[in-house]
Amino acid sequence: MANTFALILTLATLITGIIWCVERFKLAPERKKKLAQEQVAGKGSQETEAKEIRKPTWSETFASVFPVLAIVWILRSFVYEPFQIPSGSMMPTLLIGDFILVEKYAYGLKDPITQTTLIKTGVPKRGDIAVFKYPPNPSMDYVKRVIGLPGDKVVYDYISKELQVYPGCGNAPVCKDIFPISYQAMYPSEWVITQDVKKDGTIANGVYQIPLDETLKPYSLRQEERIETLGNVSHHILTIPPANNIQGYYVQPGQPVGTWVVPEGQYFMMGDNRDNSSDSRYWGFVPEKNLEGRATAIWISFEKQEGEWPTGVRFSRIGGVH
């Protein structure tokens, strides 16, 4: 969908741009010349002739749209692009219903259609919240946190649910350096996973913020929360006790389960909702070409559940994201 919209916007901008050029440099001068000739010849009422010739034409109508489309295309392709958060994989940092602004120039100016890097402007840092094309299906946009850079060895302990990152270690048997990652104590979270049985017998899953002193309904599970600090980037993560199942993990050749060596030109991504996120642990690495930008702010946030209509606005969430 995102690629389709980018293609439609690019084509619309190109077509209206061509019409704008034809109108400005060919048709408009011809109309002015005809008006001048009619006035010199004194044929008919000059006022009537002038009104007739100056009537907006189809080319003028299309050409008038071009400046607006051009500005939108430039802003969306190279400066900022809005994205909607459709799932809870980045909770509690990003919630379902958040609309974020993505800084498109953070990692490079790219061709909006082919994603080819035109000008390199920066590289992802550990802890960045990045938007990228989902590698197994590039028509879909994903948002996750950058955990591993090219050459890093990433180890995820699925029992303690903690990370270890060894910068530039690669396939070396012994890693000299370890990236500073720390964790605060786990505590019960206000975020609760619920299951409701509808009248038609179907089960609807939801995630709600319920105070700790409030009794949970049947088929509800209170998640656990803690603060993870990657270098100088601190953020909250969610886990589901115990949820230690590693079935489906991507097993990299030559590495044990839960260990990955990030190839050159690729990145290892994880969601902050650690037990409810489809990320690099399951499908592998994100090529540099797939990166679209860095999430910088929430510009509007709606109260909603996945696949449902909004029920309100969360004004308190508007602002920067970390």
C-alpha positions, 0 to 999 in steps of 0.5 A, a space after each residue: 500500500 505504501 509503495 503504491 501510494 508513493 508511485 501514484 503520488 510520483 506519477 501524479 506529480 510528474 503528469 501535472 508537472 508536464 502539464 504545468 510546463 506546457 501551460 506556462 511556456 506554450 499555451 499561456 503565451 499563445 493565449 496572450 498573443 491571440 488576445 493582443 491580435 484581437 485587440 489590434 484588429 478591433 474585432 468585437 468587444 475587447 472586454 468580451 474577447 478578453 473574458 473569453 480568452 482568459 477563461 480557465 482551461 483544463 490545462 490551467 486547472 491541472 497545472 494549478 494542482 502541480 505546486 501542491 503535489 510537488 510540495 507534498 511529494 518533496 516533504 513526504 519523500 525526503 523530509 517527513 512522512 506520517 505513519 500509523 501504528 497498527 499493532 502493539 509490537 512497540 508498546 509501551 513506547 508506541 501504542 495502537 492508534 499512534 500516528 508518528 512522523 518519520 524523519 526520512 533524511 535521517 539515514 539518507 535521501 532515497 528514491 521514493 520508488 526504488 528506495 535507492 540511496 541518492 545521498 548518504 546522510 547518516 546511519 542508524 544508532 542502537 536504540 533508534 526507532 526505525 521504520 523500514 520495509 518488511 524484508 519478507 514483504 516489502 509492500 508492508 512498513 514495520 517499525 522496530 527498535 535498532 538493536 544490532 548494527 553491521 558486525 555486531 553479535 546479538 545474544 538474547 536470553 529468552 529466560 531472563 529476557 535480556 540482551 547482550 550486544 558485542 560490537 564488531 565481534 562478528 564470528 570471532 570465538 571471543 568478543 573483546 567488547 560488550 555494549 553497555 545494556 542495563 535493566 531495572 527490576 521487573 514490575 507489574 504493568 498497567 498494560 493488560 491483554 484481554 480476550 472477550 467472547 463476542 455474541 457471535 462466539 468469536 474471540 476479540 483480543 485487546 490491550 488495555 491500560 488498567 490500574 494495578 489495584 483494579 480487579 481483572 476480568 476473566 481471560 485477562 493477563 497483566 504484563 510485566 514491565 521494566 526499563 531497558 537502557 541501551 547505551 544512553 537510550 532508556 525505554 520501557 519494555 513489556 514481557 509476558 510471564 513466562 512466555 519463554 517459547 523460542 519456537 519459530 526463532 530464526 536460526 542463523 547458520 553456525 550460531 546457536 538459537 538466540 544468537 545472531 551475527 549481523 551481516 554487513 549492510 544489515 541491521 537487527 531489529 526488535 520490538 519493545 513488546 518483547 513477547 508480542 513482536 514479530 522481529 529479527 528474532 523470527 525473520 532475520 535482518 533488515 537490509 540498509 536499502 529497506 530503511 525508510 527513516 527514524 521515528 521522531 514524534 507522535 503528531 496525533 494518537 487515537 484510542 483504539 484497538 487493533 482492527 477497530 474504529 477509534 473511540 477517542 483522542 489521547 492528547 497527552 501522547 502528542 510529542 517526541 518519542 524515544 
